């Protein structure tokens, strides 16, 4: 039977280890992406690999296309596609949340922190459930667009490789959350959000 928020209030079984107000999420992300773990080494390695792929493609198309066309695809990959893809990224978080049993799922935005987020109000998620929610957009998008980069012609390789790099960096918030779990390896963690109060809670089983 799935845990309820009230179950986590039993201090003989569970202990609160972190409380994150939504207006402090940016600080949390900056803090946890700097903490050295194997997970963060993987994340930064993928970012660098995506950037190197884009640079290699740019070098290979040099001299074959007019500058205005290259500039158009540069803007397309760096700005237009990432902005248009934000709803898709968030929806890819929603799917595993919903399949795990969450019902009151909400998508939010904090323009002051340049953050978008998906929360399930008062839904207690296990480590595995939360990890699946966090990994899904990164994995699905990475696989699909990497295949597109290698199959589409010319300038589309350039714009989509740029998008792939930008999207990877956009997953920093997801990896910051995953890094919290990585730093508590071996512990049975649970999390839930009070979306009305805009606070995320993390508990460990004693």
C-alpha beads as a LAMMPS data file, in Angstrom:
LAMMPS data file: protein, C-alpha beads

206 atoms
205 bonds

1 atom types
1 bond types

-500.0 500.0 xlo xhi
-500.0 500.0 ylo yhi
-500.0 500.0 zlo zhi

Masses

1 110.0

Atoms # bond

1 1 1 0.000 0.000 0.000
2 1 1 1.328 3.433 -0.977
3 1 1 2.458 5.713 1.814
4 1 1 0.450 8.799 2.668
5 1 1 1.790 12.139 3.889
6 1 1 0.393 11.366 7.340
7 1 1 2.498 8.183 7.510
8 1 1 5.700 10.216 7.218
9 1 1 4.751 12.162 10.337
10 1 1 5.564 9.088 12.436
11 1 1 8.920 10.212 13.839
12 1 1 9.732 6.706 15.040
13 1 1 9.908 5.528 11.424
14 1 1 10.716 8.575 9.293
15 1 1 12.894 11.676 9.584
16 1 1 12.656 14.850 7.533
17 1 1 16.034 15.553 5.921
18 1 1 15.208 18.514 3.679
19 1 1 12.548 21.126 3.103
20 1 1 12.749 23.229 -0.072
21 1 1 10.483 26.239 -0.597
22 1 1 9.850 26.674 -4.308
23 1 1 11.284 30.197 -4.227
24 1 1 14.624 28.675 -3.179
25 1 1 14.762 26.036 -5.910
26 1 1 17.352 27.920 -7.983
27 1 1 19.722 28.034 -4.996
28 1 1 19.124 24.321 -4.378
29 1 1 19.930 23.492 -8.005
30 1 1 23.133 25.549 -8.001
31 1 1 24.198 23.906 -4.757
32 1 1 23.557 20.304 -5.753
33 1 1 24.927 20.397 -9.306
34 1 1 28.248 21.482 -7.758
35 1 1 28.427 18.516 -5.390
36 1 1 30.809 15.930 -6.780
37 1 1 29.302 12.518 -7.376
38 1 1 29.480 9.955 -10.146
39 1 1 26.061 11.135 -11.289
40 1 1 27.220 14.725 -11.757
41 1 1 30.358 13.552 -13.530
42 1 1 28.054 11.725 -15.947
43 1 1 25.850 14.805 -16.411
44 1 1 28.721 17.204 -17.140
45 1 1 30.329 14.620 -19.439
46 1 1 27.126 14.385 -21.478
47 1 1 26.943 18.200 -21.670
48 1 1 30.515 18.353 -22.957
49 1 1 29.904 15.502 -25.410
50 1 1 26.792 17.271 -26.780
51 1 1 28.762 20.509 -27.190
52 1 1 31.626 18.696 -28.939
53 1 1 29.131 17.037 -31.293
54 1 1 27.659 20.424 -32.213
55 1 1 31.102 21.962 -32.765
56 1 1 32.154 19.037 -34.969
57 1 1 29.016 19.413 -37.090
58 1 1 29.579 23.172 -37.377
59 1 1 33.120 22.624 -38.626
60 1 1 31.935 20.051 -41.141
61 1 1 29.262 22.325 -42.657
62 1 1 31.601 25.328 -42.923
63 1 1 31.746 26.614 -46.494
64 1 1 28.795 24.575 -47.719
65 1 1 25.945 26.930 -46.778
66 1 1 25.349 30.722 -46.836
67 1 1 25.970 32.428 -43.493
68 1 1 22.337 33.620 -43.244
69 1 1 21.146 30.004 -43.390
70 1 1 23.635 28.913 -40.754
71 1 1 22.617 31.876 -38.576
72 1 1 18.921 30.972 -38.928
73 1 1 19.558 27.388 -37.838
74 1 1 21.760 28.621 -35.004
75 1 1 18.903 30.717 -33.587
76 1 1 16.537 27.831 -34.222
77 1 1 18.661 25.422 -32.183
78 1 1 19.759 27.782 -29.413
79 1 1 16.504 29.653 -28.767
80 1 1 13.406 28.708 -30.750
81 1 1 13.389 24.923 -30.347
82 1 1 14.346 24.954 -26.632
83 1 1 11.528 27.403 -25.846
84 1 1 8.968 25.490 -27.890
85 1 1 10.085 22.214 -26.306
86 1 1 9.519 23.307 -22.701
87 1 1 5.896 22.023 -22.601
88 1 1 7.030 18.697 -24.099
89 1 1 9.793 18.369 -21.500
90 1 1 7.350 18.990 -18.679
91 1 1 4.787 16.599 -20.163
92 1 1 7.479 13.900 -20.201
93 1 1 7.695 14.411 -16.428
94 1 1 3.908 14.162 -16.108
95 1 1 3.611 10.762 -17.814
96 1 1 5.638 8.692 -15.287
97 1 1 4.100 10.673 -12.411
98 1 1 0.617 9.782 -13.630
99 1 1 1.509 6.141 -14.327
100 1 1 2.904 5.792 -10.804
101 1 1 -0.481 6.766 -9.367
102 1 1 -0.232 10.533 -8.844
103 1 1 -3.463 12.365 -9.617
104 1 1 -3.167 16.012 -8.607
105 1 1 -0.298 16.842 -10.951
106 1 1 0.472 20.477 -11.613
107 1 1 2.892 22.249 -13.927
108 1 1 4.299 25.523 -12.641
109 1 1 6.654 28.289 -13.672
110 1 1 8.758 30.755 -11.705
111 1 1 10.004 33.387 -14.133
112 1 1 12.122 35.083 -11.456
113 1 1 14.196 31.914 -11.185
114 1 1 13.749 30.910 -14.860
115 1 1 12.334 27.585 -13.675
116 1 1 9.586 25.278 -14.841
117 1 1 8.523 22.376 -12.664
118 1 1 6.058 19.516 -12.307
119 1 1 4.650 18.618 -8.898
120 1 1 2.133 16.098 -7.597
121 1 1 0.227 17.625 -4.688
122 1 1 0.575 15.563 -1.474
123 1 1 1.703 12.490 -3.394
124 1 1 4.417 10.485 -1.633
125 1 1 6.968 9.261 -4.192
126 1 1 9.582 6.606 -3.555
127 1 1 13.180 6.867 -4.745
128 1 1 12.419 4.731 -7.822
129 1 1 9.277 6.662 -8.715
130 1 1 10.964 10.048 -8.367
131 1 1 14.037 8.890 -10.291
132 1 1 11.878 7.726 -13.198
133 1 1 10.082 11.086 -13.276
134 1 1 13.407 12.959 -13.280
135 1 1 15.194 10.782 -15.863
136 1 1 12.423 10.481 -18.472
137 1 1 12.762 13.825 -20.365
138 1 1 16.556 13.587 -20.421
139 1 1 16.601 10.004 -21.710
140 1 1 13.701 10.190 -24.181
141 1 1 14.756 13.526 -25.666
142 1 1 18.403 12.545 -25.839
143 1 1 17.726 9.302 -27.716
144 1 1 15.232 10.800 -30.180
145 1 1 17.242 13.892 -31.067
146 1 1 20.538 12.062 -31.261
147 1 1 18.950 9.777 -33.861
148 1 1 17.612 12.830 -35.728
149 1 1 21.043 14.481 -35.724
150 1 1 22.556 11.431 -37.396
151 1 1 19.737 10.923 -39.916
152 1 1 18.653 14.411 -41.042
153 1 1 20.672 16.355 -43.617
154 1 1 23.028 19.336 -43.392
155 1 1 21.817 22.335 -41.462
156 1 1 19.271 20.312 -39.511
157 1 1 22.160 18.397 -38.002
158 1 1 23.531 21.743 -36.810
159 1 1 20.312 23.164 -35.333
160 1 1 19.276 19.888 -33.693
161 1 1 22.743 19.284 -32.241
162 1 1 22.590 22.770 -30.706
163 1 1 19.142 21.989 -29.329
164 1 1 20.420 18.708 -27.898
165 1 1 23.187 20.567 -26.066
166 1 1 20.825 23.248 -24.736
167 1 1 18.242 20.698 -23.623
168 1 1 20.902 18.708 -21.802
169 1 1 21.886 21.800 -19.824
170 1 1 18.187 22.462 -19.177
171 1 1 18.076 19.136 -17.314
172 1 1 20.367 20.547 -14.601
173 1 1 17.433 20.921 -12.213
174 1 1 16.439 17.293 -12.684
175 1 1 20.000 16.154 -12.051
176 1 1 20.279 18.364 -8.966
177 1 1 17.285 16.513 -7.520
178 1 1 18.747 13.167 -8.552
179 1 1 22.034 14.167 -6.948
180 1 1 20.269 14.591 -3.625
181 1 1 19.383 10.903 -3.849
182 1 1 22.892 10.029 -4.973
183 1 1 24.328 11.734 -1.893
184 1 1 22.005 9.607 0.265
185 1 1 22.876 6.348 -1.443
186 1 1 21.569 3.285 0.345
187 1 1 18.888 5.194 2.240
188 1 1 15.185 4.700 1.695
189 1 1 13.985 8.177 0.716
190 1 1 10.513 9.592 0.129
191 1 1 9.384 12.961 -1.151
192 1 1 6.138 14.875 -1.415
193 1 1 5.070 18.386 -2.372
194 1 1 2.611 20.776 -0.855
195 1 1 1.870 22.655 -4.052
196 1 1 -0.508 25.084 -2.314
197 1 1 2.242 26.150 0.081
198 1 1 4.918 25.671 -2.621
199 1 1 7.210 23.490 -0.502
200 1 1 8.933 20.175 -1.312
201 1 1 9.721 17.753 1.521
202 1 1 12.213 14.900 1.640
203 1 1 12.185 12.142 4.264
204 1 1 14.318 9.131 5.048
205 1 1 13.196 5.893 6.633
206 1 1 14.885 5.389 10.008

Bonds

1 1 1 2
2 1 2 3
3 1 3 4
4 1 4 5
5 1 5 6
6 1 6 7
7 1 7 8
8 1 8 9
9 1 9 10
10 1 10 11
11 1 11 12
12 1 12 13
13 1 13 14
14 1 14 15
15 1 15 16
16 1 16 17
17 1 17 18
18 1 18 19
19 1 19 20
20 1 20 21
21 1 21 22
22 1 22 23
23 1 23 24
24 1 24 25
25 1 25 26
26 1 26 27
27 1 27 28
28 1 28 29
29 1 29 30
30 1 30 31
31 1 31 32
32 1 32 33
33 1 33 34
34 1 34 35
35 1 35 36
36 1 36 37
37 1 37 38
38 1 38 39
39 1 39 40
40 1 40 41
41 1 41 42
42 1 42 43
43 1 43 44
44 1 44 45
45 1 45 46
46 1 46 47
47 1 47 48
48 1 48 49
49 1 49 50
50 1 50 51
51 1 51 52
52 1 52 53
53 1 53 54
54 1 54 55
55 1 55 56
56 1 56 57
57 1 57 58
58 1 58 59
59 1 59 60
60 1 60 61
61 1 61 62
62 1 62 63
63 1 63 64
64 1 64 65
65 1 65 66
66 1 66 67
67 1 67 68
68 1 68 69
69 1 69 70
70 1 70 71
71 1 71 72
72 1 72 73
73 1 73 74
74 1 74 75
75 1 75 76
76 1 76 77
77 1 77 78
78 1 78 79
79 1 79 80
80 1 80 81
81 1 81 82
82 1 82 83
83 1 83 84
84 1 84 85
85 1 85 86
86 1 86 87
87 1 87 88
88 1 88 89
89 1 89 90
90 1 90 91
91 1 91 92
92 1 92 93
93 1 93 94
94 1 94 95
95 1 95 96
96 1 96 97
97 1 97 98
98 1 98 99
99 1 99 100
100 1 100 101
101 1 101 102
102 1 102 103
103 1 103 104
104 1 104 105
105 1 105 106
106 1 106 107
107 1 107 108
108 1 108 109
109 1 109 110
110 1 110 111
111 1 111 112
112 1 112 113
113 1 113 114
114 1 114 115
115 1 115 116
116 1 116 117
117 1 117 118
118 1 118 119
119 1 119 120
120 1 120 121
121 1 121 122
122 1 122 123
123 1 123 124
124 1 124 125
125 1 125 126
126 1 126 127
127 1 127 128
128 1 128 129
129 1 129 130
130 1 130 131
131 1 131 132
132 1 132 133
133 1 133 134
134 1 134 135
135 1 135 136
136 1 136 137
137 1 137 138
138 1 138 139
139 1 139 140
140 1 140 141
141 1 141 142
142 1 142 143
143 1 143 144
144 1 144 145
145 1 145 146
146 1 146 147
147 1 147 148
148 1 148 149
149 1 149 150
150 1 150 151
151 1 151 152
152 1 152 153
153 1 153 154
154 1 154 155
155 1 155 156
156 1 156 157
157 1 157 158
158 1 158 159
159 1 159 160
160 1 160 161
161 1 161 162
162 1 162 163
163 1 163 164
164 1 164 165
165 1 165 166
166 1 166 167
167 1 167 168
168 1 168 169
169 1 169 170
170 1 170 171
171 1 171 172
172 1 172 173
173 1 173 174
174 1 174 175
175 1 175 176
176 1 176 177
177 1 177 178
178 1 178 179
179 1 179 180
180 1 180 181
181 1 181 182
182 1 182 183
183 1 183 184
184 1 184 185
185 1 185 186
186 1 186 187
187 1 187 188
188 1 188 189
189 1 189 190
190 1 190 191
191 1 191 192
192 1 192 193
193 1 193 194
194 1 194 195
195 1 195 196
196 1 196 197
197 1 197 198
198 1 198 199
199 1 199 200
200 1 200 201
201 1 201 202
202 1 202 203
203 1 203 204
204 1 204 205
205 1 205 206
